[in-house]
Amino acid sequence: MRLSKMHFKTLREVPSEAEIPSHILMLRAGIIRKLVSGVYGFMPLGWRAVRKIEGIIREEMDAAGGQEIHMSAVQPSELWEESGRWFAYGPELWRLKDRNGRDFCLGPTHEEIFTDIVRNDISSYRQLPENLYQIQTKYRDEARPRFGLMRSREFIMKDAYSFDRDEEGLDKSYEDMYAAYEKIFDRCGLKYRVVDADTGAMGGSNSHEFTALSEVGESQIAYCEKCHMAATVERAETVDAKPDDEEMRPLEEVSTPDMKTIEDVAAYLGLNKDRTIKALLFVTYDNGEKENGYVAAFIRGDRELNMVKLVNALGIPEHSIDFADEGKMGPATGCVGGFTGPVGLHDLTLVVDSELIGQKNLCAGACKKDLHLKNVNYGRDYEADIISDIKLIQENDPCPSCGEPVKIARGIEVGQVFKLGTKYSESMGAYYKDENQQSRPIVMGCYGIGVTRTLAAIVEQHHDDDGIIWPLSVAPYQVIIIIVKTSDKIQMKEGERLYSELKKAGADVLLDDRDERPGVKFKDADLIGIPVQITVGRGSAEGKAEYKLRRGSEKEEITFDEAIKRTVDMINGEK
C-alpha cells in the first residue's frame, strides 16, 4: 500500500479525552476514530490490525475443532426470557422495540441464540460434541465508557459455545479451548496470567479469565508466587484471622460524638481498626424497580467489602442492589447513619463476614446517635441471617492455598472461559437422546475473546514514548519503506524496487511515498509502529538503505538485497 493513497491522518497533540497510553496512541496514530462516547470506528491501519488478530483466532479455533458461523446482533426478548436473563443481565443490556412494539436487544453475548440453534438441530448423542463460534460486533450500554477500546459500548468479540453429552465431555472441550486461548494470546505477543474468575451473569460452575498484565487495567488479580494460586480479587478466597482466645467482656456503651467513620472511632477510642466492625447498608430491588428489602453487611473495620461475594451470598443479580438511603432505612430497621452496628437491627437481611464470628470484644455502632458499643461478640449480642466470606482480598493477606503473602496486580481482561453446564439447555429445552433413548440436557461451555480489547491490550504492552511497537504477528503492515526525497529519481526507483520485491516475497509492505519532510515521515513511522523500517535516502546511489527494527534497534546501513533477505527471513521465522 502506498501511504500517499491511504486514508491516513496522524495527530501531534494528545486528545483531551484520552487518559491511557493505548487510547492516546491509537487516536494519534489514526488507528481508531471516535464517533460518540464509547463508540469507535477503525481506520485502515486499525482495521488491518483487527483482521490480523481475527486471523490468529480463526486459525486456532479451527485447529481446535471449532466451526465458524455468524448470527444476528439483534435478538428477540423471548429467548432471553426463556433463559431468565432478560432482567438478570441488568441495565447494560441494550434493549429496543420495533415498530410493532416487540422487544429486542442488541446482543452483548449469544448464549440464548446458540442454544436455540442447537435445540432445533441436534437430537441425538451421535451429533455431539460440537463447537460453534463467531466473530461479531457486540453491544453493552456501559454507564461509564472509558479508556477507548478498553470499556466501550460497541466492540468486536469472538464467542464460542461447546455442546457435549456430559460433564466429562465438557471437561475435554474446556481444556481444548483453554489451550487454544494460550496459543492465541502467545501469538498476539501478550504477557498474561490465567486466573480463577467469577461466573457473573453468565452463570455456570467454573470460569477462568485471561488477563493481560497492565497497570491501567480495570481487573485486579491476586496471586501467589509460591503455589501459583491466581484469581480475580472478586473470586479469590480469603483466610480469616485466627479466632481470639480471650474471654467475652460485658457490653459497654460509649460516647463517640460526631465519630461517623471507622478511622475517627478507632482514633478516638484508642483502638486498631481491626478491632472494629464496619457496617454497609443496601437496598435490594425486584425486577430492577420495586424495593424488595434492606441488607446490612458487616466486615472487620480494616477490610473492604467484596460486592461480588455479597450478591453471590444473597443469590441476587449485581444490578438489583444499591447503597441505601440511611435516613429512609433507619425508621424501618433501627439503623442510624454513621452509628449503625449489628446489635438491635430488625426487619432486614443481616450478612456477616465469616471472619467476625471468631473475633471477640469488637467495637461497633450502637444504632444510636453519637454512641458506639464496645465488647460486641457474635452469638451473644447478635446473629446473622447469612454468614459468608464477603471481604476483598488484600495485598499480603495469607494465600488461601499455602499461607504465603499474596500479591495484587492489575490487568486487562482479554478472554474468559466458562463451564455453563446445563444452565441454558435446561431452561431452554435443549435436550438430546442418549444410547438408551433417554432424554438428557446438553452440557455447554462458553468461551469469549474481546478482539478489540485485545488490540488495546497489545498497544498498552507494546509502546514507547514515540508510539506503538507492533508485534510482527498483528502489525497492520510488517514493513514500511520510507523514501526520504520523492523528487530524487534514484531514491524513487530503488524504493519502488524494494516495495515490489518484498511484496513478491509475501510481506505486508507500506510505502511512504508522500511529498513530506523527512522528519514528518520518521515521526509517523515511529508513531504507527510498523516493525521493520527501511529508509531509502542518500545511500541509494550506492545500493544501500538504512535498516531499523522499531523495537529498539539502531539504524544500520546495509545493501538493498540484504534488507530484503533479513526482512523475509524474519517474516518466515515468525510463521
C-alpha positions, 0 to 999 in steps of 0.5 A, a space after each residue: 500500500 502506498 501511504 500517499 493513497 491511504 486514508 491516513 491522518 496522524 495527530 501531534 497533540 494528545 486528545 483531551 479525552 484520552 487518559 491511557 497510553 493505548 487510547 492516546 496512541 491509537 487516536 494519534 496514530 489514526 488507528 481508531 476514530 471516535 464517533 460518540 462516547 464509547 463508540 469507535 470506528 477503525 481506520 485502515 491501519 486499525 482495521 488491518 490490525 483487527 483482521 490480523 488478530 481475527 486471523 490468529 483466532 480463526 486459525 486456532 479455533 479451527 485447529 481446535 475443532 471449532 466451526 465458524 458461523 455468524 448470527 444476528 446482533 439483534 435478538 428477540 426478548 423471548 429467548 432471553 426470557 426463556 433463559 431468565 436473563 432478560 432482567 438478570 443481565 441488568 441495565 447494560 443490556 441494550 434493549 429496543 422495540 420495533 415498530 410493532 412494539 416487540 422487544 429486542 436487544 442488541 446482543 452483548 453475548 449469544 448464549 440464548 441464540 446458540 442454544 436455540 440453534 442447537 435445540 432445533 438441530 441436534 437430537 441425538 448423542 451421535 451429533 455431539 460434541 460440537 463447537 460453534 463460534 463467531 466473530 461479531 460486533 457486540 453491544 453493552 450500554 456501559 454507564 461509564 465508557 472509558 479508556 477507548 477500546 478498553 470499556 466501550 459500548 460497541 466492540 468486536 468479540 469472538 464467542 464460542 459455545 461447546 455442546 457435549 453429552 456430559 460433564 466429562 465431555 465438557 471437561 475435554 472441550 474446556 481444556 481444548 479451548 483453554 489451550 487454544 486461548 494460550 496459543 492465541 494470546 502467545 501469538 498476539 505477543 501478550 504477557 498474561 496470567 490465567 486466573 480463577 474468575 467469577 461466573 457473573 451473569 453468565 452463570 455456570 460452575 467454573 470460569 477462568 479469565 485471561 488477563 493481560 498484565 497492565 497497570 491501567 487495567 480495570 481487573 485486579 488479580 491476586 496471586 501467589 508466587 509460591 503455589 501459583 494460586 491466581 484469581 480475580 480479587 472478586 473470586 479469590 478466597 480469603 483466610 480469616 484471622 485466627 479466632 481470639 482466645 480471650 474471654 467475652 467482656 460485658 457490653 459497654 456503651 460509649 460516647 463517640 460524638 460526631 465519630 461517623 467513620 471507622 478511622 475517627 472511632 478507632 482514633 478516638 477510642 484508642 483502638 486498631 481498626 481491626 478491632 472494629 466492625 464496619 457496617 454497609 447498608 443496601 437496598 435490594 430491588 425486584 425486577 430492577 424497580 420495586 424495593 424488595 428489602 434492606 441488607 446490612 453487611 458487616 466486615 472487620 473495620 480494616 477490610 473492604 467489602 467484596 460486592 461480588 461475594 455479597 450478591 453471590 451470598 444473597 443469590 441476587 443479580 449485581 444490578 438489583 442492589 444499591 447503597 441505601 438511603 440511611 435516613 429512609 432505612 433507619 425508621 424501618 430497621 433501627 439503623 442510624 447513619 454513621 452509628 449503625 452496628 449489628 446489635 438491635 437491627 430488625 426487619 432486614 437481611 443481616 450478612 456477616 463476614 465469616 471472619 467476625 464470628 471468631 473475633 471477640 470484644 469488637 467495637 461497633 455502632 450502637 444504632 444510636 446517635 453519637 454512641 458506639 458499643 464496645 465488647 460486641 461478640 457474635 452469638 451473644 449480642 447478635 446473629 446473622 441471617 447469612 454468614 459468608 466470606 464477603 471481604 476483598 482480598 488484600 495485598 499480603 493477606 495469607 494465600 488461601 492455598 499455602 499461607 504465603 503473602 499474596 500479591 495484587 496486580 492489575 490487568 486487562 481482561 482479554 478472554 474468559 472461559 466458562 463451564 455453563 453446564 446445563 444452565 441454558 439447555 435446561 431452561 431452554 429445552 435443549 435436550 438430546 437422546 442418549 444410547 438408551 433413548 433417554 432424554 438428557 440436557 446438553 452440557 455447554 461451555 462458553 468461551 469469549 475473546 474481546 478482539 478489540 480489547 485485545 488490540 488495546 491490550 497489545 498497544 498498552 504492552 507494546 509502546 514507547 514514548 514515540 508510539 506503538 511497537 507492533 508485534 510482527 504477528 498483528 502489525 497492520 503492515 510488517 514493513 514500511 519503506 520510507 523514501 526520504 526525497 520523492 523528487 530524487 529519481 534514484 531514491 524513487 526507483 530503488 524504493 519502488 524496487 524494494 516495495 515490489 520485491 518484498 511484496 513478491 516475497 509475501 510481506 505486508 509492505 507500506 510505502 511512504 511515498 508522500 511529498 513530506 519532510 523527512 522528519 514528518 515521515 520518521 515521526 509517523 513511522 515511529 508513531 504507527 509502529 510498523 516493525 521493520 523500517 527501511 529508509 531509502 535516502 542518500 545511500 541509494 546511489 550506492 545500493 544501500 538503505 538504512 535498516 531499523 527494527 522499531 523495537 529498539 534497534 539502531 539504524 544500520 546501513 546495509 545493501 538493498 538485497 540484504 534488507 530484503 533477505 533479513 526482512 523475509 527471513 524474519 517474516 518466515 521465522 515468525 510463521 
